[in-house]
Amino acid sequence: MKNEELKAIEARAADWIAERDRSDGHLPAERQAELQRWLAESTAHRVAFLRLDQTWQRADRLRALKPAKAPEAASRPTRIGGWHWMVQPTLKRAAAGLSLAVLTLIIASAFRPQQRQDTVNYATARGQRQSIKLADGSQLTLNTATQLRTAVTPRARQVWLESGEAFFDIAHDAQRPFVIHAGKQTVTVLGTKFSLFREGDRLNVTVLEGRVQVQGEDQGQATVLTRDHAALADAGNVLVTLQSPQQVNASLGWLQGKLVFNEVSLAEAARQFNRYGIKQLVIKDEAAARIGIGGVFDAGNVEAFARLLHAGFGLEVRVSGDEIQVSTPTT
């Protein structure tokens, strides 16, 4: 979708919110039905409306300055930092009576990005998994060393994946798309099952069921993934691959506490194990790092994996503090 189209959608969403605000938060039945038709036309419409509506709610402190009995006046959309904000003329008159210093503090507080009071934080320690059931019936499973926060309200469903990996089983709700913010990527769904693994600005997506839309900040068009599709996304690119059901199930082995390797290098296997335990697997030389590994392993038992490396490949294994050092035999 082109930037011009996105701007037009944002502008229309701002008009709807302004009209609702003029009606004290409740549109007449006929206009509400028209709004619902507009929202149903496109996921982009719903996402723009929900995101803008949430941003507008952050300005509640400013709107609280509006007198209880004010004459009706049209709201004027104003663009601040890329968003449309509705500023009531009566609000400006009320604010005019405040000192400049007080008004500055109020505006700075209202427009500063902040965590909403209706968000809930979750975090898992290294090697820990946690299952979460949200108010809408959606279920989340957090993998090792994962941090996220959720905000599920009657108007919107959002998650911020700060780091780590999570599996999402999203309850269908056509009126409230489920939006996940993961760094520079935004993932939008209605109802589906998929996993996300975030490392900095890089995001791995694996879809088990349904459809998932991935939109990057620097991408002009969203990418839609369906069942058995996986994607690796960064700020400006999305690489999509079609996987076999076996590959998808392997990537989700962590849900049962397993690591499933299909001829990956020992270096990659070590990287995966090191996400779960205190003891870190250190591969000491390139020859050992290039060895191909296949099989199903307990993610929390790196010691057993190291014993298999010694027994199956004849590799030297030495424990030094919190490191398990692996190398090819010396001659």
PECOR-V516811 format. One record per backbone hydrogen bond with DSSP energy under -0.5 kcal/mol. CO is the residue of the C=O (numbers start at 1). NH is the residue of the N-H. Records with the same first field share a line. If there is no record, write none. Layout:
CO = NH ; NH
This chain:
2 = 6
3 = 7
4 = 8
5 = 9
6 = 10
7 = 11
8 = 12
9 = 13
10 = 14
11 = 15
12 = 16
13 = 17
14 = 18
15 = 19
16 = 20
17 = 21
18 = 22
19 = 23
20 = 25
21 = 24
23 = 26
28 = 32
29 = 33
30 = 34
31 = 35
32 = 36
33 = 37
34 = 38
35 = 39
36 = 40
37 = 41
38 = 41 ; 42
39 = 42
42 = 46
43 = 47
44 = 48
45 = 49
46 = 50
47 = 51
48 = 52
49 = 53
50 = 54
51 = 55
52 = 56
53 = 57
54 = 58
55 = 58
56 = 59
57 = 60
59 = 62 ; 63
60 = 64
62 = 65
63 = 66
68 = 70
75 = 77
76 = 87
78 = 80 ; 85
80 = 83
83 = 80
85 = 78 ; 87
86 = 88
87 = 76
88 = 92
89 = 93
90 = 94
91 = 95
92 = 96
93 = 97
94 = 97
95 = 98
99 = 103
100 = 104
101 = 105
102 = 106
103 = 107
104 = 108
105 = 109
106 = 110
107 = 111
108 = 112
116 = 119
120 = 150
122 = 148
125 = 128 ; 145
130 = 142
132 = 134 ; 140
134 = 137
138 = 134
139 = 169
140 = 132
141 = 167
142 = 130
143 = 146
146 = 124
147 = 162 ; 163
148 = 122
149 = 160
150 = 120
151 = 153 ; 158
156 = 153
157 = 179
158 = 151
159 = 161 ; 181
160 = 149 ; 162
163 = 147
164 = 198
165 = 143
166 = 196
167 = 141
168 = 170 ; 194
169 = 139
173 = 176
177 = 157 ; 179
178 = 189
179 = 159
180 = 182 ; 187
181 = 161
182 = 185
184 = 217
185 = 182
186 = 215
187 = 180
188 = 213
189 = 178
190 = 173
192 = 170
193 = 208 ; 209
194 = 168
195 = 206
196 = 166
197 = 199 ; 204
198 = 164
199 = 202
202 = 199
203 = 233
204 = 197
205 = 231
206 = 195 ; 208
207 = 228
209 = 193
212 = 214 ; 225
213 = 188
214 = 223
215 = 186
216 = 219
223 = 214 ; 225
225 = 212
226 = 229
228 = 243
229 = 207
230 = 241
231 = 205 ; 233
232 = 239
233 = 203
235 = 218
237 = 234
238 = 240
239 = 232
241 = 230 ; 243
244 = 248
245 = 249
246 = 250
247 = 251
248 = 252
250 = 253 ; 260
252 = 255
253 = 256 ; 258
254 = 257
257 = 299
259 = 261 ; 297
261 = 263 ; 295
264 = 293
265 = 269
266 = 270
267 = 271
268 = 272
269 = 273
270 = 274
272 = 275
273 = 276 ; 277
280 = 282 ; 324
281 = 283
282 = 284 ; 326
285 = 289
286 = 290
288 = 291
289 = 267
291 = 266
293 = 264
295 = 261
297 = 259 ; 299
298 = 301
301 = 305
302 = 306
303 = 307
304 = 308
305 = 309
306 = 310
307 = 311
308 = 312
309 = 313 ; 315
310 = 314
316 = 327
318 = 320 ; 325
320 = 323
322 = 280
323 = 320 ; 325
324 = 282
325 = 318
326 = 284
327 = 316
